[in-house]
Amino acid sequence: MHEERPHAGRTDYAGAVYGSLLAASVVATAGTAGDFPRLQLIGLLLVTGVVFWAAHVYAQVAGERIVGKAIDRRELRRVAGHEWSIAEAAVLPAVAVAVSPLLGLDLAGTAWLALAVAVAQQVTWATLGAVRAGASRRMAVGEGVANLLLGLIIVAAKAALGH
């Protein structure tokens, strides 16, 4: 018999975690060259988020359909909505880049702020997903720590790249 979980709402935050990791990777590897580096970074974050969202939607819908059968539009809309958090995860780091001049940050500080925002939201989404899935406190902390370690790998990569 299936037991009802205490938080029967959404527990799958994989797209948000993945999108946050993707945004952190974009910030870590993006240079700050060009005429308008902040605008270019904002564009890169948002475009990358949307492209990866579309790729995930296509891969899931195409991978699950029966060969020779047309893609079901209802299923396409359902998957697109479910995966939208991949694209949404780029928004807060992009906002951090946009407001960075108001905080008096130079380009290097801007990148570090956006990276911190991306890693923080990644850890938050992973922990929230575990909590909503009914994980114990220990397991939820473990999810947060595991995602923090993934984020710190990206931070180390950015530091090693020196930009």
BELDA-V217548 format. One line per field, one symbol per residue. ss: DSSP state (H for helix, E for strand, C for the rest). psi: psi as a letter, one per 40 degrees, with the letter a starting at -180 (. if undefined). burial: + if it has 9 or more other C-alpha atoms within 8 Angstrom, else -. A space follows every 50 residues. Layout:
ss=???
psi=???
burial=???
This chain:
ss=CCCCCCCCCCCCCHHHHHHHHHHHHHHHHCCCCCCCHHHHHHHHHHHHHH HHHHHHHHHHHHHHCCCCCCCCHHHHHHHHHHHCHHHHHHHHHHHHHHHH HHHCCCHHHHHHHHHHHHHHHHHHHHHHHHHHCCCCHHHHHHHHHHHHHH HHHHHHHHHHHCC
psi=hhihidgeahehfdddddddddddddddehifiidgdddddddddddddd dddddddddddddeihhehihhddddddddddedddddeedddddddded ddefiaddddddddddddddddddddddddddeeiidddddddddddddd dddddddddddf.
burial=-------+--+-+-+++++++++++++++--+----++-+++-+++-+++ -+++-+++-++---+-----+---++--++--++++++++++++++++-+ ----+-+++++-+++-+++++++++++++++++++---+++-+++-++-- ++-++-++----+
